[in-house]
Amino acid sequence: MKPVRKKSKVDLSWLRSWFDLAPDERKFVAGILAIALVGLVARYVHLKNQKPEPIVPEGMEQAARTGEL
């Protein structure tokens, strides 16, 4: 015996029509998502390869050169 699906009382036809895109619109949305994904990957790679530089307070630089530390 097959299980019987109860009909949902919520009307989701508006949701289906929202995602029902024409082929040109789908290509456009896919292009935008691809551009965003490439940008996020490029940012991740850039930040991953960035070398941190130590922060030296202004007066400490001069003191380090003269050996006052």
CHARMM-style PDB file with segment names, atoms N, HN, CA, C and O in Angstrom:
ATOM      1  N   MET     1       0.835  -1.176   0.000  1.00  0.00      PROA
ATOM      2  CA  MET     1       0.000   0.000   0.000  1.00  0.00      PROA
ATOM      3  C   MET     1       0.887   1.250   0.000  1.00  0.00      PROA
ATOM      4  O   MET     1       1.800   1.370   0.817  1.00  0.00      PROA
ATOM      5  N   LYS     2       0.616   2.158  -0.904  1.00  0.00      PROA
ATOM      6  HN  LYS     2      -0.126   2.060  -1.567  1.00  0.00      PROA
ATOM      7  CA  LYS     2       1.398   3.393  -1.012  1.00  0.00      PROA
ATOM      8  C   LYS     2       0.978   4.376   0.071  1.00  0.00      PROA
ATOM      9  O   LYS     2      -0.199   4.492   0.411  1.00  0.00      PROA
ATOM     10  N   PRO     3       1.979   5.082   0.605  1.00  0.00      PROA
ATOM     11  CA  PRO     3       1.605   6.114   1.585  1.00  0.00      PROA
ATOM     12  C   PRO     3       0.881   7.267   0.895  1.00  0.00      PROA
ATOM     13  O   PRO     3       1.230   7.660  -0.218  1.00  0.00      PROA
ATOM     14  N   VAL     4      -0.088   7.776   1.544  1.00  0.00      PROA
ATOM     15  HN  VAL     4      -0.372   7.457   2.448  1.00  0.00      PROA
ATOM     16  CA  VAL     4      -0.890   8.864   0.986  1.00  0.00      PROA
ATOM     17  C   VAL     4      -0.309  10.180   1.473  1.00  0.00      PROA
ATOM     18  O   VAL     4      -0.133  10.391   2.673  1.00  0.00      PROA
ATOM     19  N   ARG     5      -0.014  11.063   0.523  1.00  0.00      PROA
ATOM     20  HN  ARG     5      -0.157  10.891  -0.452  1.00  0.00      PROA
ATOM     21  CA  ARG     5       0.489  12.392   0.881  1.00  0.00      PROA
ATOM     22  C   ARG     5      -0.682  13.296   1.202  1.00  0.00      PROA
ATOM     23  O   ARG     5      -1.659  13.392   0.460  1.00  0.00      PROA
ATOM     24  N   LYS     6      -0.543  13.946   2.327  1.00  0.00      PROA
ATOM     25  HN  LYS     6       0.250  13.868   2.930  1.00  0.00      PROA
ATOM     26  CA  LYS     6      -1.574  14.916   2.682  1.00  0.00      PROA
ATOM     27  C   LYS     6      -1.264  16.217   1.961  1.00  0.00      PROA
ATOM     28  O   LYS     6      -0.109  16.637   1.884  1.00  0.00      PROA
ATOM     29  N   LYS     7      -2.282  16.836   1.445  1.00  0.00      PROA
ATOM     30  HN  LYS     7      -3.220  16.495   1.508  1.00  0.00      PROA
ATOM     31  CA  LYS     7      -2.095  18.092   0.739  1.00  0.00      PROA
ATOM     32  C   LYS     7      -1.806  19.200   1.748  1.00  0.00      PROA
ATOM     33  O   LYS     7      -2.502  19.360   2.750  1.00  0.00      PROA
ATOM     34  N   SER     8      -0.759  19.954   1.446  1.00  0.00      PROA
ATOM     35  HN  SER     8      -0.193  19.824   0.632  1.00  0.00      PROA
ATOM     36  CA  SER     8      -0.367  21.042   2.324  1.00  0.00      PROA
ATOM     37  C   SER     8      -1.385  22.172   2.226  1.00  0.00      PROA
ATOM     38  O   SER     8      -1.914  22.471   1.155  1.00  0.00      PROA
ATOM     39  N   LYS     9      -1.641  22.785   3.366  1.00  0.00      PROA
ATOM     40  HN  LYS     9      -1.212  22.542   4.235  1.00  0.00      PROA
ATOM     41  CA  LYS     9      -2.581  23.903   3.382  1.00  0.00      PROA
ATOM     42  C   LYS     9      -1.921  25.211   2.968  1.00  0.00      PROA
ATOM     43  O   LYS     9      -2.594  26.226   2.784  1.00  0.00      PROA
ATOM     44  N   VAL    10      -0.581  25.179   2.820  1.00  0.00      PROA
ATOM     45  HN  VAL    10      -0.034  24.355   2.970  1.00  0.00      PROA
ATOM     46  CA  VAL    10       0.156  26.377   2.441  1.00  0.00      PROA
ATOM     47  C   VAL    10       0.263  26.414   0.916  1.00  0.00      PROA
ATOM     48  O   VAL    10       0.667  25.433   0.292  1.00  0.00      PROA
ATOM     49  N   ASP    11      -0.096  27.536   0.330  1.00  0.00      PROA
ATOM     50  HN  ASP    11      -0.424  28.334   0.837  1.00  0.00      PROA
ATOM     51  CA  ASP    11      -0.029  27.690  -1.122  1.00  0.00      PROA
ATOM     52  C   ASP    11       1.364  28.193  -1.503  1.00  0.00      PROA
ATOM     53  O   ASP    11       1.724  29.330  -1.199  1.00  0.00      PROA
ATOM     54  N   LEU    12       2.152  27.330  -2.176  1.00  0.00      PROA
ATOM     55  HN  LEU    12       1.860  26.406  -2.423  1.00  0.00      PROA
ATOM     56  CA  LEU    12       3.515  27.683  -2.549  1.00  0.00      PROA
ATOM     57  C   LEU    12       3.654  27.991  -4.032  1.00  0.00      PROA
ATOM     58  O   LEU    12       4.764  27.980  -4.563  1.00  0.00      PROA
ATOM     59  N   SER    13       2.554  28.262  -4.700  1.00  0.00      PROA
ATOM     60  HN  SER    13       1.652  28.270  -4.269  1.00  0.00      PROA
ATOM     61  CA  SER    13       2.633  28.545  -6.128  1.00  0.00      PROA
ATOM     62  C   SER    13       3.415  29.834  -6.397  1.00  0.00      PROA
ATOM     63  O   SER    13       4.092  29.934  -7.420  1.00  0.00      PROA
ATOM     64  N   TRP    14       3.338  30.801  -5.518  1.00  0.00      PROA
ATOM     65  HN  TRP    14       2.788  30.720  -4.686  1.00  0.00      PROA
ATOM     66  CA  TRP    14       4.099  32.046  -5.693  1.00  0.00      PROA
ATOM     67  C   TRP    14       5.596  31.767  -5.617  1.00  0.00      PROA
ATOM     68  O   TRP    14       6.390  32.406  -6.307  1.00  0.00      PROA
ATOM     69  N   LEU    15       5.979  30.799  -4.766  1.00  0.00      PROA
ATOM     70  HN  LEU    15       5.334  30.280  -4.206  1.00  0.00      PROA
ATOM     71  CA  LEU    15       7.393  30.455  -4.641  1.00  0.00      PROA
ATOM     72  C   LEU    15       7.888  29.768  -5.909  1.00  0.00      PROA
ATOM     73  O   LEU    15       8.999  30.031  -6.369  1.00  0.00      PROA
ATOM     74  N   ARG    16       7.074  28.897  -6.466  1.00  0.00      PROA
ATOM     75  HN  ARG    16       6.172  28.683  -6.093  1.00  0.00      PROA
ATOM     76  CA  ARG    16       7.435  28.230  -7.710  1.00  0.00      PROA
ATOM     77  C   ARG    16       7.565  29.230  -8.851  1.00  0.00      PROA
ATOM     78  O   ARG    16       8.486  29.126  -9.662  1.00  0.00      PROA
ATOM     79  N   SER    17       6.675  30.177  -8.921  1.00  0.00      PROA
ATOM     80  HN  SER    17       5.927  30.261  -8.262  1.00  0.00      PROA
ATOM     81  CA  SER    17       6.728  31.172  -9.996  1.00  0.00      PROA
ATOM     82  C   SER    17       7.930  32.105  -9.821  1.00  0.00      PROA
ATOM     83  O   SER    17       8.454  32.628 -10.805  1.00  0.00      PROA
ATOM     84  N   TRP    18       8.368  32.317  -8.580  1.00  0.00      PROA
ATOM     85  HN  TRP    18       7.942  31.893  -7.781  1.00  0.00      PROA
ATOM     86  CA  TRP    18       9.529  33.159  -8.324  1.00  0.00      PROA
ATOM     87  C   TRP    18      10.794  32.526  -8.891  1.00  0.00      PROA
ATOM     88  O   TRP    18      11.648  33.236  -9.421  1.00  0.00      PROA
ATOM     89  N   PHE    19      10.931  31.198  -8.791  1.00  0.00      PROA
ATOM     90  HN  PHE    19      10.237  30.621  -8.361  1.00  0.00      PROA
ATOM     91  CA  PHE    19      12.123  30.503  -9.265  1.00  0.00      PROA
ATOM     92  C   PHE    19      11.992  29.983 -10.685  1.00  0.00      PROA
ATOM     93  O   PHE    19      12.937  29.394 -11.210  1.00  0.00      PROA
ATOM     94  N   ASP    20      10.873  30.180 -11.304  1.00  0.00      PROA
ATOM     95  HN  ASP    20      10.105  30.658 -10.877  1.00  0.00      PROA
ATOM     96  CA  ASP    20      10.673  29.732 -12.679  1.00  0.00      PROA
ATOM     97  C   ASP    20      11.228  30.801 -13.613  1.00  0.00      PROA
ATOM     98  O   ASP    20      10.548  31.776 -13.933  1.00  0.00      PROA
ATOM     99  N   LEU    21      12.470  30.607 -14.044  1.00  0.00      PROA
ATOM    100  HN  LEU    21      13.022  29.814 -13.785  1.00  0.00      PROA
ATOM    101  CA  LEU    21      13.149  31.604 -14.863  1.00  0.00      PROA
ATOM    102  C   LEU    21      13.279  31.120 -16.302  1.00  0.00      PROA
ATOM    103  O   LEU    21      13.336  29.919 -16.567  1.00  0.00      PROA
ATOM    104  N   ALA    22      13.323  32.057 -17.203  1.00  0.00      PROA
ATOM    105  HN  ALA    22      13.276  33.032 -16.987  1.00  0.00      PROA
ATOM    106  CA  ALA    22      13.576  31.745 -18.607  1.00  0.00      PROA
ATOM    107  C   ALA    22      15.048  31.354 -18.762  1.00  0.00      PROA
ATOM    108  O   ALA    22      15.865  31.700 -17.909  1.00  0.00      PROA
ATOM    109  N   PRO    23      15.396  30.646 -19.828  1.00  0.00      PROA
ATOM    110  CA  PRO    23      16.792  30.218 -20.010  1.00  0.00      PROA
ATOM    111  C   PRO    23      17.792  31.383 -19.998  1.00  0.00      PROA
ATOM    112  O   PRO    23      18.879  31.254 -19.433  1.00  0.00      PROA
ATOM    113  N   ASP    24      17.437  32.508 -20.611  1.00  0.00      PROA
ATOM    114  HN  ASP    24      16.554  32.612 -21.070  1.00  0.00      PROA
ATOM    115  CA  ASP    24      18.338  33.673 -20.596  1.00  0.00      PROA
ATOM    116  C   ASP    24      18.518  34.221 -19.177  1.00  0.00      PROA
ATOM    117  O   ASP    24      19.616  34.620 -18.786  1.00  0.00      PROA
ATOM    118  N   GLU    25      17.431  34.233 -18.422  1.00  0.00      PROA
ATOM    119  HN  GLU    25      16.539  33.909 -18.739  1.00  0.00      PROA
ATOM    120  CA  GLU    25      17.513  34.719 -17.049  1.00  0.00      PROA
ATOM    121  C   GLU    25      18.359  33.791 -16.194  1.00  0.00      PROA
ATOM    122  O   GLU    25      19.115  34.253 -15.339  1.00  0.00      PROA
ATOM    123  N   ARG    26      18.238  32.483 -16.417  1.00  0.00      PROA
ATOM    124  HN  ARG    26      17.623  32.108 -17.111  1.00  0.00      PROA
ATOM    125  CA  ARG    26      19.056  31.519 -15.675  1.00  0.00      PROA
ATOM    126  C   ARG    26      20.538  31.714 -15.975  1.00  0.00      PROA
ATOM    127  O   ARG    26      21.368  31.633 -15.071  1.00  0.00      PROA
ATOM    128  N   LYS    27      20.874  31.971 -17.233  1.00  0.00      PROA
ATOM    129  HN  LYS    27      20.199  32.037 -17.968  1.00  0.00      PROA
ATOM    130  CA  LYS    27      22.272  32.207 -17.602  1.00  0.00      PROA
ATOM    131  C   LYS    27      22.790  33.478 -16.937  1.00  0.00      PROA
ATOM    132  O   LYS    27      23.930  33.520 -16.476  1.00  0.00      PROA
ATOM    133  N   PHE    28      21.967  34.497 -16.890  1.00  0.00      PROA
ATOM    134  HN  PHE    28      21.041  34.463 -17.264  1.00  0.00      PROA
ATOM    135  CA  PHE    28      22.347  35.758 -16.270  1.00  0.00      PROA
ATOM    136  C   PHE    28      22.615  35.569 -14.777  1.00  0.00      PROA
ATOM    137  O   PHE    28      23.631  36.037 -14.263  1.00  0.00      PROA
ATOM    138  N   VAL    29      21.718  34.892 -14.092  1.00  0.00      PROA
ATOM    139  HN  VAL    29      20.893  34.511 -14.509  1.00  0.00      PROA
ATOM    140  CA  VAL    29      21.880  34.648 -12.658  1.00  0.00      PROA
ATOM    141  C   VAL    29      23.103  33.761 -12.413  1.00  0.00      PROA
ATOM    142  O   VAL    29      23.857  33.994 -11.469  1.00  0.00      PROA
ATOM    143  N   ALA    30      23.302  32.748 -13.256  1.00  0.00      PROA
ATOM    144  HN  ALA    30      22.689  32.558 -14.023  1.00  0.00      PROA
ATOM    145  CA  ALA    30      24.473  31.880 -13.118  1.00  0.00      PROA
ATOM    146  C   ALA    30      25.758  32.679 -13.333  1.00  0.00      PROA
ATOM    147  O   ALA    30      26.748  32.442 -12.641  1.00  0.00      PROA
ATOM    148  N   GLY    31      25.761  33.615 -14.275  1.00  0.00      PROA
ATOM    149  HN  GLY    31      24.957  33.807 -14.837  1.00  0.00      PROA
ATOM    150  CA  GLY    31      26.933  34.452 -14.514  1.00  0.00      PROA
ATOM    151  C   GLY    31      27.253  35.329 -13.321  1.00  0.00      PROA
ATOM    152  O   GLY    31      28.413  35.456 -12.929  1.00  0.00      PROA
ATOM    153  N   ILE    32      26.225  35.935 -12.741  1.00  0.00      PROA
ATOM    154  HN  ILE    32      25.282  35.832 -13.059  1.00  0.00      PROA
ATOM    155  CA  ILE    32      26.421  36.786 -11.558  1.00  0.00      PROA
ATOM    156  C   ILE    32      26.972  35.957 -10.401  1.00  0.00      PROA
ATOM    157  O   ILE    32      27.891  36.392  -9.706  1.00  0.00      PROA
ATOM    158  N   LEU    33      26.410  34.761 -10.193  1.00  0.00      PROA
ATOM    159  HN  LEU    33      25.664  34.408 -10.757  1.00  0.00      PROA
ATOM    160  CA  LEU    33      26.898  33.895  -9.118  1.00  0.00      PROA
ATOM    161  C   LEU    33      28.334  33.446  -9.370  1.00  0.00      PROA
ATOM    162  O   LEU    33      29.126  33.343  -8.434  1.00  0.00      PROA
ATOM    163  N   ALA    34      28.672  33.178 -10.634  1.00  0.00      PROA
ATOM    164  HN  ALA    34      28.028  33.262 -11.395  1.00  0.00      PROA
ATOM    165  CA  ALA    34      30.043  32.769 -10.968  1.00  0.00      PROA
ATOM    166  C   ALA    34      31.028  33.904 -10.695  1.00  0.00      PROA
ATOM    167  O   ALA    34      32.106  33.672 -10.147  1.00  0.00      PROA
ATOM    168  N   ILE    35      30.664  35.121 -11.073  1.00  0.00      PROA
ATOM    169  HN  ILE    35      29.789  35.309 -11.518  1.00  0.00      PROA
ATOM    170  CA  ILE    35      31.529  36.275 -10.817  1.00  0.00      PROA
ATOM    171  C   ILE    35      31.735  36.467  -9.315  1.00  0.00      PROA
ATOM    172  O   ILE    35      32.851  36.734  -8.871  1.00  0.00      PROA
ATOM    173  N   ALA    36      30.669  36.332  -8.536  1.00  0.00      PROA
ATOM    174  HN  ALA    36      29.762  36.115  -8.897  1.00  0.00      PROA
ATOM    175  CA  ALA    36      30.780  36.475  -7.084  1.00  0.00      PROA
ATOM    176  C   ALA    36      31.657  35.372  -6.496  1.00  0.00      PROA
ATOM    177  O   ALA    36      32.461  35.629  -5.600  1.00  0.00      PROA
ATOM    178  N   LEU    37      31.508  34.156  -6.993  1.00  0.00      PROA
ATOM    179  HN  LEU    37      30.855  33.947  -7.721  1.00  0.00      PROA
ATOM    180  CA  LEU    37      32.313  33.040  -6.497  1.00  0.00      PROA
ATOM    181  C   LEU    37      33.794  33.231  -6.825  1.00  0.00      PROA
ATOM    182  O   LEU    37      34.655  32.962  -5.987  1.00  0.00      PROA
ATOM    183  N   VAL    38      34.089  33.688  -8.029  1.00  0.00      PROA
ATOM    184  HN  VAL    38      33.390  33.906  -8.710  1.00  0.00      PROA
ATOM    185  CA  VAL    38      35.482  33.949  -8.407  1.00  0.00      PROA
ATOM    186  C   VAL    38      36.070  35.048  -7.520  1.00  0.00      PROA
ATOM    187  O   VAL    38      37.222  34.953  -7.097  1.00  0.00      PROA
ATOM    188  N   GLY    39      35.296  36.071  -7.243  1.00  0.00      PROA
ATOM    189  HN  GLY    39      34.360  36.149  -7.587  1.00  0.00      PROA
ATOM    190  CA  GLY    39      35.761  37.147  -6.364  1.00  0.00      PROA
ATOM    191  C   GLY    39      36.044  36.661  -4.956  1.00  0.00      PROA
ATOM    192  O   GLY    39      37.045  37.049  -4.354  1.00  0.00      PROA
ATOM    193  N   LEU    40      35.167  35.811  -4.422  1.00  0.00      PROA
ATOM    194  HN  LEU    40      34.354  35.496  -4.911  1.00  0.00      PROA
ATOM    195  CA  LEU    40      35.385  35.291  -3.080  1.00  0.00      PROA
ATOM    196  C   LEU    40      36.608  34.381  -3.020  1.00  0.00      PROA
ATOM    197  O   LEU    40      37.372  34.430  -2.056  1.00  0.00      PROA
ATOM    198  N   VAL    41      36.796  33.555  -4.041  1.00  0.00      PROA
ATOM    199  HN  VAL    41      36.175  33.515  -4.824  1.00  0.00      PROA
ATOM    200  CA  VAL    41      37.964  32.674  -4.080  1.00  0.00      PROA
ATOM    201  C   VAL    41      39.242  33.497  -4.205  1.00  0.00      PROA
ATOM    202  O   VAL    41      40.237  33.198  -3.545  1.00  0.00      PROA
ATOM    203  N   ALA    42      39.224  34.524  -5.038  1.00  0.00      PROA
ATOM    204  HN  ALA    42      38.415  34.767  -5.573  1.00  0.00      PROA
ATOM    205  CA  ALA    42      40.406  35.375  -5.199  1.00  0.00      PROA
ATOM    206  C   ALA    42      40.739  36.088  -3.890  1.00  0.00      PROA
ATOM    207  O   ALA    42      41.910  36.203  -3.529  1.00  0.00      PROA
ATOM    208  N   ARG    43      39.738  36.559  -3.190  1.00  0.00      PROA
ATOM    209  HN  ARG    43      38.786  36.466  -3.483  1.00  0.00      PROA
ATOM    210  CA  ARG    43      39.967  37.223  -1.897  1.00  0.00      PROA
ATOM    211  C   ARG    43      40.551  36.238  -0.889  1.00  0.00      PROA
ATOM    212  O   ARG    43      41.476  36.578  -0.151  1.00  0.00      PROA
ATOM    213  N   TYR    44      40.016  35.023  -0.858  1.00  0.00      PROA
ATOM    214  HN  TYR    44      39.266  34.746  -1.458  1.00  0.00      PROA
ATOM    215  CA  TYR    44      40.518  34.012   0.065  1.00  0.00      PROA
ATOM    216  C   TYR    44      41.989  33.693  -0.221  1.00  0.00      PROA
ATOM    217  O   TYR    44      42.809  33.633   0.696  1.00  0.00      PROA
ATOM    218  N   VAL    45      42.310  33.492  -1.488  1.00  0.00      PROA
ATOM    219  HN  VAL    45      41.645  33.541  -2.233  1.00  0.00      PROA
ATOM    220  CA  VAL    45      43.696  33.166  -1.863  1.00  0.00      PROA
ATOM    221  C   VAL    45      44.630  34.323  -1.518  1.00  0.00      PROA
ATOM    222  O   VAL    45      45.732  34.109  -1.014  1.00  0.00      PROA
ATOM    223  N   HSD    46      44.188  35.539  -1.789  1.00  0.00      PROA
ATOM    224  HN  HSD    46      43.292  35.713  -2.199  1.00  0.00      PROA
ATOM    225  CA  HSD    46      45.013  36.718  -1.486  1.00  0.00      PROA
ATOM    226  C   HSD    46      45.279  36.821   0.013  1.00  0.00      PROA
ATOM    227  O   HSD    46      46.417  37.036   0.432  1.00  0.00      PROA
ATOM    228  N   LEU    47      44.231  36.667   0.819  1.00  0.00      PROA
ATOM    229  HN  LEU    47      43.307  36.492   0.479  1.00  0.00      PROA
ATOM    230  CA  LEU    47      44.404  36.786   2.262  1.00  0.00      PROA
ATOM    231  C   LEU    47      45.200  35.611   2.832  1.00  0.00      PROA
ATOM    232  O   LEU    47      45.927  35.768   3.813  1.00  0.00      PROA
ATOM    233  N   LYS    48      45.063  34.453   2.226  1.00  0.00      PROA
ATOM    234  HN  LYS    48      44.472  34.326   1.429  1.00  0.00      PROA
ATOM    235  CA  LYS    48      45.799  33.276   2.693  1.00  0.00      PROA
ATOM    236  C   LYS    48      47.305  33.424   2.431  1.00  0.00      PROA
ATOM    237  O   LYS    48      48.115  32.966   3.236  1.00  0.00      PROA
ATOM    238  N   ASN    49      47.681  34.049   1.328  1.00  0.00      PROA
ATOM    239  HN  ASN    49      47.022  34.421   0.674  1.00  0.00      PROA
ATOM    240  CA  ASN    49      49.090  34.198   0.958  1.00  0.00      PROA
ATOM    241  C   ASN    49      49.732  35.464   1.507  1.00  0.00      PROA
ATOM    242  O   ASN    49      50.932  35.670   1.325  1.00  0.00      PROA
ATOM    243  N   GLN    50      48.970  36.305   2.165  1.00  0.00      PROA
ATOM    244  HN  GLN    50      47.995  36.138   2.312  1.00  0.00      PROA
ATOM    245  CA  GLN    50      49.498  37.557   2.691  1.00  0.00      PROA
ATOM    246  C   GLN    50      50.357  37.282   3.931  1.00  0.00      PROA
ATOM    247  O   GLN    50      49.956  36.534   4.822  1.00  0.00      PROA
ATOM    248  N   LYS    51      51.522  37.888   3.973  1.00  0.00      PROA
ATOM    249  HN  LYS    51      51.848  38.496   3.249  1.00  0.00      PROA
ATOM    250  CA  LYS    51      52.443  37.723   5.100  1.00  0.00      PROA
ATOM    251  C   LYS    51      52.227  38.861   6.097  1.00  0.00      PROA
ATOM    252  O   LYS    51      52.254  40.028   5.706  1.00  0.00      PROA
ATOM    253  N   PRO    52      52.017  38.549   7.360  1.00  0.00      PROA
ATOM    254  CA  PRO    52      51.824  39.615   8.347  1.00  0.00      PROA
ATOM    255  C   PRO    52      53.146  40.292   8.688  1.00  0.00      PROA
ATOM    256  O   PRO    52      54.178  39.632   8.810  1.00  0.00      PROA
ATOM    257  N   GLU    53      53.107  41.591   8.838  1.00  0.00      PROA
ATOM    258  HN  GLU    53      52.268  42.127   8.739  1.00  0.00      PROA
ATOM    259  CA  GLU    53      54.282  42.355   9.232  1.00  0.00      PROA
ATOM    260  C   GLU    53      54.106  42.778  10.687  1.00  0.00      PROA
ATOM    261  O   GLU    53      53.028  43.229  11.073  1.00  0.00      PROA
ATOM    262  N   PRO    54      55.145  42.638  11.490  1.00  0.00      PROA
ATOM    263  CA  PRO    54      55.010  43.036  12.896  1.00  0.00      PROA
ATOM    264  C   PRO    54      54.801  44.547  13.016  1.00  0.00      PROA
ATOM    265  O   PRO    54      55.378  45.328  12.259  1.00  0.00      PROA
ATOM    266  N   ILE    55      53.993  44.930  13.950  1.00  0.00      PROA
ATOM    267  HN  ILE    55      53.524  44.296  14.565  1.00  0.00      PROA
ATOM    268  CA  ILE    55      53.724  46.348  14.192  1.00  0.00      PROA
ATOM    269  C   ILE    55      54.720  46.844  15.241  1.00  0.00      PROA
ATOM    270  O   ILE    55      54.816  46.291  16.337  1.00  0.00      PROA
ATOM    271  N   VAL    56      55.444  47.878  14.890  1.00  0.00      PROA
ATOM    272  HN  VAL    56      55.366  48.328  14.000  1.00  0.00      PROA
ATOM    273  CA  VAL    56      56.415  48.468  15.810  1.00  0.00      PROA
ATOM    274  C   VAL    56      55.919  49.871  16.152  1.00  0.00      PROA
ATOM    275  O   VAL    56      55.715  50.687  15.253  1.00  0.00      PROA
ATOM    276  N   PRO    57      55.723  50.162  17.441  1.00  0.00      PROA
ATOM    277  CA  PRO    57      55.301  51.510  17.813  1.00  0.00      PROA
ATOM    278  C   PRO    57      56.327  52.547  17.377  1.00  0.00      PROA
ATOM    279  O   PRO    57      57.502  52.225  17.195  1.00  0.00      PROA
ATOM    280  N   GLU    58      55.889  53.781  17.209  1.00  0.00      PROA
ATOM    281  HN  GLU    58      54.935  54.042  17.357  1.00  0.00      PROA
ATOM    282  CA  GLU    58      56.715  54.839  16.621  1.00  0.00      PROA
ATOM    283  C   GLU    58      58.033  55.068  17.359  1.00  0.00      PROA
ATOM    284  O   GLU    58      59.071  55.170  16.706  1.00  0.00      PROA
ATOM    285  N   GLY    59      58.036  55.152  18.668  1.00  0.00      PROA
ATOM    286  HN  GLY    59      57.193  55.068  19.199  1.00  0.00      PROA
ATOM    287  CA  GLY    59      59.252  55.427  19.423  1.00  0.00      PROA
ATOM    288  C   GLY    59      60.176  54.229  19.509  1.00  0.00      PROA
ATOM    289  O   GLY    59      61.372  54.392  19.749  1.00  0.00      PROA
ATOM    290  N   MET    60      59.656  53.045  19.320  1.00  0.00      PROA
ATOM    291  HN  MET    60      58.685  52.912  19.125  1.00  0.00      PROA
ATOM    292  CA  MET    60      60.454  51.827  19.472  1.00  0.00      PROA
ATOM    293  C   MET    60      61.437  51.639  18.320  1.00  0.00      PROA
ATOM    294  O   MET    60      62.491  51.032  18.508  1.00  0.00      PROA
ATOM    295  N   GLU    61      61.116  52.144  17.140  1.00  0.00      PROA
ATOM    296  HN  GLU    61      60.259  52.637  16.986  1.00  0.00      PROA
ATOM    297  CA  GLU    61      62.002  51.998  15.993  1.00  0.00      PROA
ATOM    298  C   GLU    61      63.337  52.687  16.252  1.00  0.00      PROA
ATOM    299  O   GLU    61      64.403  52.115  16.025  1.00  0.00      PROA
ATOM    300  N   GLN    62      63.259  53.892  16.718  1.00  0.00      PROA
ATOM    301  HN  GLN    62      62.393  54.357  16.902  1.00  0.00      PROA
ATOM    302  CA  GLN    62      64.477  54.665  16.978  1.00  0.00      PROA
ATOM    303  C   GLN    62      65.267  54.046  18.130  1.00  0.00      PROA
ATOM    304  O   GLN    62      66.496  54.007  18.086  1.00  0.00      PROA
ATOM    305  N   ALA    63      64.581  53.571  19.142  1.00  0.00      PROA
ATOM    306  HN  ALA    63      63.582  53.603  19.177  1.00  0.00      PROA
ATOM    307  CA  ALA    63      65.254  52.968  20.285  1.00  0.00      PROA
ATOM    308  C   ALA    63      65.928  51.667  19.882  1.00  0.00      PROA
ATOM    309  O   ALA    63      66.999  51.354  20.401  1.00  0.00      PROA
ATOM    310  N   ALA    64      65.344  50.910  18.988  1.00  0.00      PROA
ATOM    311  HN  ALA    64      64.473  51.165  18.566  1.00  0.00      PROA
ATOM    312  CA  ALA    64      65.926  49.652  18.547  1.00  0.00      PROA
ATOM    313  C   ALA    64      67.199  49.904  17.742  1.00  0.00      PROA
ATOM    314  O   ALA    64      68.150  49.127  17.836  1.00  0.00      PROA
ATOM    315  N   ARG    65      67.230  50.978  16.955  1.00  0.00      PROA
ATOM    316  HN  ARG    65      66.458  51.609  16.879  1.00  0.00      PROA
ATOM    317  CA  ARG    65      68.423  51.294  16.150  1.00  0.00      PROA
ATOM    318  C   ARG    65      69.578  51.756  17.035  1.00  0.00      PROA
ATOM    319  O   ARG    65      70.732  51.424  16.763  1.00  0.00      PROA
ATOM    320  N   THR    66      69.286  52.514  18.088  1.00  0.00      PROA
ATOM    321  HN  THR    66      68.349  52.784  18.310  1.00  0.00      PROA
ATOM    322  CA  THR    66      70.356  53.042  18.927  1.00  0.00      PROA
ATOM    323  C   THR    66      70.753  52.071  20.037  1.00  0.00      PROA
ATOM    324  O   THR    66      71.745  52.302  20.728  1.00  0.00      PROA
ATOM    325  N   GLY    67      70.009  51.012  20.213  1.00  0.00      PROA
ATOM    326  HN  GLY    67      69.203  50.825  19.652  1.00  0.00      PROA
ATOM    327  CA  GLY    67      70.344  50.009  21.229  1.00  0.00      PROA
ATOM    328  C   GLY    67      69.915  50.366  22.617  1.00  0.00      PROA
ATOM    329  O   GLY    67      70.506  49.879  23.581  1.00  0.00      PROA
ATOM    330  N   GLU    68      68.906  51.198  22.764  1.00  0.00      PROA
ATOM    331  HN  GLU    68      68.426  51.594  21.981  1.00  0.00      PROA
ATOM    332  CA  GLU    68      68.427  51.620  24.080  1.00  0.00      PROA
ATOM    333  C   GLU    68      67.506  50.593  24.717  1.00  0.00      PROA
ATOM    334  O   GLU    68      67.124  50.756  25.876  1.00  0.00      PROA
ATOM    335  N   LEU    69      67.150  49.569  24.016  1.00  0.00      PROA
ATOM    336  HN  LEU    69      67.460  49.437  23.075  1.00  0.00      PROA
ATOM    337  CA  LEU    69      66.222  48.581  24.576  1.00  0.00      PROA
ATOM    338  C   LEU    69      66.885  47.692  25.525  1.00  0.00      PROA
ATOM    339  OT1 LEU    69      66.246  46.803  26.088  1.00  0.00      PROA
TER     340      LEU     69
END
